[in-house]
Each structure stands twice: as C-alpha cells, then as structure tokens.
C-alpha cells in the first residue's frame, strides 16, 4: 500500500505553502500555482479551490490520497472562506490549524469559532512557522501517532 500524504487547505496567504514546505523539508521559494502540488508528505491545495465552492469536488477527489486533511485559519486575518460543515465532506481525520498564532492573539476565539462552524473537532494546533511554535507537536501528531 502506498503511503498517504497530508492534505493542506486554506485561504490565500494563510501560511499553507510555508507549512507544506516545512513538512517536506523544502526551502524553495514560494509561488502561487493553480494546481494541486504533491510533495513527499503533503498535498498542497490552491486557495482558489476553497474560495470557489464549485471546486470542492476536486478537493474531495484529492482527499482520497490523504491520511489527514489540515484546515488552516489565519489568526492574523480570520476571513470566512469555508462553507458551514466543510470538514464533514472528508472521510479521513480533519485537523484544525490556527496559523500565524503569534500575530493578533485577540483573534484566537474567532478562529476557534470558524473551525467549529466547519465541523472540525479538537484538538486544534496553533502554529507560527517563522517562530517554530506548535510545529513539533503537529508533526508528532500527524507523522508519528497516526502514521499508516
């Protein structure tokens, strides 16, 4: 059986590709792409796929190759882009990620409410990639405890 990847979804500029690059040990430059990007450990879903509900079918299809789906909400800019119950479309575990947790701490409750509205169950992971906050716990949760 082939190894499944972690699928990462989130709005534009939420830290999605930076997180993907961290998981894949890739220090390459960030660039916007209209396509799904498959890495060694990840599937990076373009923001346009979640910002347009008619693209959900492509997210669902890609999730068939995922061990987990990470749904990111940006604490520095908690905009509503996900449909209510969005997390319920997946048949694998869904993990809520509050990205840029070091910025605008007053927005944490807004982010938690967004995750709950989407149907994402706790635990939620708060991460800041530049500061290295929360990454070790998240990687342990994804790649050690639930590795298939």
N, C-alpha and C positions, 0 to 999 in steps of 0.2 A: 504494500500500500504506500502510495506516495505521501510525503509529508505535507500537511496542510499549512497554509500561511495565515497570518493575522490580517484581516481587512480593516483599513483605517478610513473613516469617512468624517468629513467636517466641512464647514463653510470656508470660503476664501480667507486666506491669511490667518488661520487659526492655529498654525503650527503643525499641521498634518504631515507635510513632506519632511519637515525637520525631524519629527518623531520617527517617521519611516526610515530616514537616513541613519538615525541613531541606532535603530534596531538592526539595520543591515550593515552597520559599521562603514557607512559610505560618507565621505567628507566632500563629495562633489557639490557643484553649485546647484542652487535651487532654480527650477524653471517651471513655468506653467505648461501643462500639457492637456490636450483634450481627451487623452486616452487613459485607460487603466494601466498602471505601471506595476509589473510583477517584479518583486525583489526576492532575495534569498529567503526572507522570513515574512514578507509582507505583500499585501495588495493595496496600492495607493489609489483611492477613488477620487477622481477630479471633483472639485466643488460643484461644478455645473451639474453633476449627476444628482446631487441632493437639492440643489436650488431649483430644479425643474422636476415636478412630480412625475411627468411622463417618462423620465429616465429611470425610475425606480425599478422597472423590470430588469434593467441591466445590472443594477446593484444586487438584486435578488439572485440573478444568474451567477454573478461573480462570487457571491457568498457561498455557493456550493463547494468552492475550493478553500473555504476559510475554517480555521479551528475556532476563531473568535472574531467578533466584529467590535471594533473600538469606535464609539461615537464621541466625537470631540465637541465641546462647547468652549468658547473663548472667553475667559474671565475678563479680559481687557476690553471686550466688545461683545457682550452676550446678546447677539441678534437672534431672532426667531427664524429659523430656516427649515426646521423639521416639522413634519406633519404630526398631529397627535397620534400616539400609538405606533410611531415609526419603528421602534425596536421590535415590535411584535411580528414583523414580517420575516424575521430571521429564524432559522432552525438550529443555529449554533449559539453558544453563550454570547451575550452582548455586555460590553463593559463600558461604563461611563467614564470619560476623561474630561477633567476640567483643566484646560491648557492655560498657560501663562498665569499660573496661580499666584505668582509674585506681584502681579500688576492688578491694581484696583480690587483689593480684598473685600470691599463693600459689595461687590457683585457676586460673591460666592453663593449666597442664598438664591439669587436669580438663576444661576447656573444649575443648582440642585433642583429647583422647580422645573426648569426646562427638561432635565434628564428624567424626572419623574413623569412629566407630561407625555414624554415619548414612550414611557413604559420600561425605562432602563432601571433595573434593580440595583441596590447597593451590593457590594462596595463601589464607591466612586474613587477614582485616583486623581489626585491633584498633582500636576506636573509643571515644572519650568525647565525646559531643556537647557537654556544658557546657564542656569544656576545648578543644574543637575538634581533638582528637587523631585522626589517621587519616582524617578526612573528605575532605581534598583528594585523597589517594591513591585512596580508594574511588571518589569521583566521577569522577576521571580514568579509572580502570579501567572503570567502568560506562558513562559517557556520552561519552567521547572515543575510547577504543581500540576499543570494540565497538559503537558506535552503528550502528543499521541504518537 
